Amino acid sequence: MQAKRQYRHYDLMMAAFVTVLVCSNLIGPAKVAQIELGPFGVLGMDTLTFGAGIMFFPISFIFGDILTEVYGYANSRRVIWAGFLGLAFASFMAWVIVALPPAPFWDNQHEYEVAFGSAWRVSLACLVAFAAGEFVNSYIMAKMKIWTAGRHLWGRMTGSTIFGEGVDTVLFFPLAFYGTGVIPDDQIWYVVWIQFVAKVAVEVAFMPITYKIVAWLKRAENEDYYDRNTDFNPFSMKGAE
């Protein structure tokens, strides 16, 4: 029986991926940011308003591209599930801590709820959208690598991001906010479009850095995995062979 391949940096990549996801859930959601776009604007807008969490999720998809490109879909799948469990645990513990009765002399309960008290519906939507988007991103990345014989990395990263971020964004906003009044129902698909464009733009902007990380990891690990015989079942826990 062939020994399972050991990697030097795989565990570090997994830890970084989970850290980004937990930060995206705990730091980003509570703040809505606004940037002035200047006199010319973009798409007819002179200001851009967005949830600060948008800064994190494109980075998680960058990690997904790197992991799939270097280590293959099966090893990326294990990292996605580790991130999913970490995100679920962080969401659950945030709910528990917010629900604990505050001490009579502690006057910061309202602020704490604003920062960490995401509704169960938002948390669940986040988990569903994250898992679906990441698996689509990784699957497309792995398949495109075979179709292109490992060429055109920029095209593979862009293509997988468009599909993965598209699934993530299209699922999250309706699941989290439709019918709640937080975002008017007739504005949800406008918000979906803006968020999708912004997420893809962030990943494209980071692409030169992603290229360097991929090249370094391939040299350091002596690995450039092709998923020719991979089981793409997202619920399998089997690693790459």
Buried (B, 14 or more C-beta within 10 A) or exposed (E): EEEEBEBEBBEEBBEBBBBBBBBBBBBBBBEEEEEEEEEEEEEEEEEBEBBBBBBBBBBBBBBBBBBBBBBBBBBBBBBBBBBBEBBBEBBEEBBEEBEEEEEEEEEEBEEBBEBBBBEEBBBBBBBBBBBBBBBBBBBBBBBBBEEEEEEBBEEBBBBBBBBBBBBBBBBBBBBBBBEEEEBEEEEBEEBBEBBBBBBBEBBBEBBEEBBEBBEEBBEEBEBBBEBEEBEBEBEEEEBBE
